[in-house]
């Protein structure tokens, strides 16, 4: 992605639950973001799975603090509802070879810590203000989070917010990071999204 778009990719190495939680990480990434925008105004957020949901939450948190928003957000198989309260998740899980419902729910509770799992702060599916930059959601038909991604896409549609929804029929959770044909196609999707601004 970096070579094809002539951009610098920053990979943040941060503690995961249970060593940390959502509040601590929002503050940590807010500090990092302030440093980045001090020397570069063209920022793109990329994230997958929990990281995909987190970058959307982070953009919302950035807006609530009155800072410049990222230009675009690309979320691959984003975890948009930490509570996983929609029963469709159980049907989606039957096709997903990577993730299960109970273990994922447990990890979500650790990440939430003392925050309610349906709080928009950590579950962006429940955000009311989604005017936080152009969002791209990428998911697959065998993704445990497929229904969440579809619900989020429909919410953005209803709010008339410009976004992209990219669906790969026979692909599972975070398939875009895998070294196969569809993974390479997703990389090209992301490159194309960034290059639209050239």
C-alpha positions as CSV (number, residue, x, y, z in Angstrom):
1,X,0.0,0.0,0.0
2,X,2.7,2.4,1.0
3,X,4.8,1.8,-2.2
4,X,1.7,2.0,-4.5
5,X,0.4,5.3,-2.9
6,X,3.7,7.0,-2.0
7,X,2.5,7.3,1.6
8,X,4.0,6.5,5.0
9,X,2.3,3.8,7.0
10,X,2.4,4.0,10.8
11,X,1.8,0.8,12.7
12,X,1.0,1.5,16.3
13,X,2.3,-1.1,18.7
14,X,-0.2,-0.9,21.6
15,X,-1.3,-3.2,24.5
16,X,-4.4,-5.3,24.0
17,X,-7.0,-6.4,26.4
18,X,-6.8,-7.4,29.2
19,X,-3.5,-5.4,29.6
20,X,-5.4,-2.3,28.5
21,X,-8.9,-1.1,27.6
22,X,-10.8,1.2,25.3
23,X,-10.5,4.4,27.4
24,X,-6.8,4.1,27.8
25,X,-6.3,3.4,24.1
26,X,-8.4,6.3,22.9
27,X,-6.3,8.7,25.0
28,X,-3.1,7.0,23.8
29,X,-4.1,7.2,20.1
30,X,-5.4,10.8,20.6
31,X,-1.9,11.8,21.7
32,X,-0.3,10.1,18.8
33,X,-2.8,11.6,16.3
34,X,-2.0,15.1,17.6
35,X,1.6,14.6,16.9
36,X,1.0,13.2,13.4
37,X,-1.3,16.1,12.3
38,X,1.2,18.6,13.4
39,X,3.3,17.7,10.4
40,X,0.9,16.0,7.9
41,X,-2.7,16.9,7.3
42,X,-3.5,14.1,4.9
43,X,-4.3,11.2,7.3
44,X,-5.9,7.9,6.4
45,X,-7.1,5.4,9.0
46,X,-6.8,1.7,8.3
47,X,-7.9,-1.0,10.6
48,X,-9.1,-4.6,10.6
49,X,-11.4,-6.5,13.0
50,X,-11.3,-4.9,16.4
51,X,-8.9,-2.3,14.9
52,X,-11.5,-1.6,12.2
53,X,-14.1,-0.7,14.7
54,X,-11.6,1.2,16.8
55,X,-10.5,3.6,14.0
56,X,-14.1,4.6,13.5
57,X,-14.5,5.1,17.2
58,X,-11.3,7.1,17.3
59,X,-12.5,9.4,14.5
60,X,-15.6,10.1,16.4
61,X,-13.6,10.8,19.5
62,X,-11.3,13.1,17.5
63,X,-14.3,15.0,16.2
64,X,-15.8,15.4,19.8
65,X,-12.4,17.0,20.8
66,X,-12.6,19.5,17.9
67,X,-9.6,18.2,15.9
68,X,-9.2,17.8,12.2
69,X,-10.7,14.5,11.0
70,X,-8.8,11.9,8.9
71,X,-9.5,12.2,5.2
72,X,-10.7,8.6,4.9
73,X,-11.3,5.5,7.0
74,X,-10.9,2.0,5.7
75,X,-12.2,-0.8,7.9
76,X,-11.7,-4.4,7.0
77,X,-14.2,-6.8,8.8
78,X,-14.7,-4.1,11.5
79,X,-16.1,-5.0,14.9
80,X,-18.8,-2.4,15.1
81,X,-20.9,-3.8,18.0
82,X,-18.9,-5.1,20.9
83,X,-22.0,-6.4,22.7
84,X,-22.7,-8.7,19.7
85,X,-26.3,-8.6,20.8
86,X,-27.8,-9.2,17.3
87,X,-28.7,-12.9,17.0
88,X,-27.6,-12.9,13.4
89,X,-24.1,-13.2,14.7
90,X,-24.7,-16.9,15.5
91,X,-25.7,-17.6,11.9
92,X,-22.7,-15.7,10.6
93,X,-20.4,-17.5,12.9
94,X,-21.3,-20.9,11.4
95,X,-19.5,-19.9,8.2
96,X,-16.5,-18.2,9.8
97,X,-13.6,-20.6,10.4
98,X,-11.6,-18.0,12.4
99,X,-13.9,-16.6,15.1
100,X,-16.5,-17.8,17.5
101,X,-19.2,-15.9,19.4
102,X,-18.5,-16.7,23.0
103,X,-14.8,-16.1,23.0
104,X,-15.2,-12.8,21.0
105,X,-17.9,-11.6,23.4
106,X,-15.6,-12.3,26.3
107,X,-12.7,-10.4,24.7
108,X,-15.1,-7.5,24.1
109,X,-16.0,-7.3,27.8
110,X,-12.3,-7.1,28.7
111,X,-11.8,-4.3,26.1
112,X,-14.9,-2.4,27.4
113,X,-13.8,-2.7,31.0
114,X,-16.2,-0.3,32.9
115,X,-17.8,1.0,29.7
116,X,-21.1,-0.5,28.6
117,X,-20.6,-2.6,25.5
118,X,-23.3,-0.8,23.6
119,X,-21.7,2.6,24.3
120,X,-21.0,4.4,21.0
121,X,-17.6,5.2,22.4
122,X,-16.6,1.6,21.6
123,X,-19.4,0.2,19.5
124,X,-19.7,2.6,16.5
125,X,-22.8,0.9,15.2
126,X,-24.6,3.0,17.9
127,X,-23.1,6.3,16.9
128,X,-25.5,9.0,15.9
129,X,-23.0,11.4,14.3
130,X,-21.2,9.5,11.5
131,X,-20.0,12.5,9.6
132,X,-16.5,11.7,10.5
133,X,-14.8,11.3,7.1
134,X,-15.4,9.0,4.2
135,X,-15.7,5.4,5.5
136,X,-15.1,2.2,3.5
137,X,-16.3,-1.0,5.0
138,X,-14.9,-4.3,3.5
139,X,-16.4,-7.6,4.5
140,X,-17.2,-11.1,3.2
141,X,-20.1,-13.5,3.1
142,X,-18.3,-15.8,5.6
143,X,-17.3,-13.1,8.0
144,X,-18.6,-13.4,11.6
145,X,-19.2,-9.6,11.5
146,X,-21.0,-9.6,8.2
147,X,-24.4,-8.6,9.6
148,X,-22.8,-5.8,11.7
149,X,-21.1,-4.5,8.6
150,X,-24.3,-4.6,6.6
151,X,-26.2,-2.8,9.4
152,X,-23.6,-0.1,9.5
153,X,-23.7,0.3,5.7
154,X,-27.5,0.6,5.9
155,X,-27.2,3.2,8.7
156,X,-24.8,5.3,6.6
157,X,-27.1,5.0,3.6
158,X,-30.1,6.2,5.7
159,X,-28.0,9.2,7.0
160,X,-27.0,10.0,3.4
161,X,-23.3,9.9,4.3
162,X,-20.9,9.2,1.5
163,X,-19.2,5.8,2.0
164,X,-18.1,2.6,0.3
165,X,-19.3,-0.9,1.1
166,X,-17.2,-3.6,-0.5
167,X,-18.5,-7.1,-0.2
168,X,-16.7,-10.3,-1.2
169,X,-19.2,-13.1,-1.3
170,X,-17.2,-16.2,-0.3
171,X,-14.6,-14.6,2.0
172,X,-14.3,-14.8,5.8
173,X,-13.0,-12.6,8.6
174,X,-10.1,-10.2,7.8
175,X,-9.6,-12.1,4.5
176,X,-7.9,-9.1,3.1
177,X,-4.7,-9.7,5.1
178,X,-4.3,-13.2,3.6
179,X,-1.8,-13.8,0.8
180,X,-4.3,-15.1,-1.8
181,X,-6.1,-13.6,-4.8
182,X,-8.9,-11.9,-2.8
183,X,-6.4,-10.5,-0.3
184,X,-4.5,-8.9,-3.2
185,X,-7.7,-7.5,-4.6
186,X,-8.5,-5.9,-1.2
187,X,-5.0,-4.3,-1.1
188,X,-5.8,-2.8,-4.6
189,X,-9.2,-1.6,-3.3
190,X,-7.4,0.3,-0.5
191,X,-4.8,1.7,-2.9
192,X,-7.5,2.9,-5.3
193,X,-9.4,4.6,-2.4
194,X,-6.3,6.5,-1.3
195,X,-5.4,7.4,-4.9
196,X,-8.8,9.0,-5.5
197,X,-7.4,12.0,-3.6
198,X,-4.4,12.5,-6.0
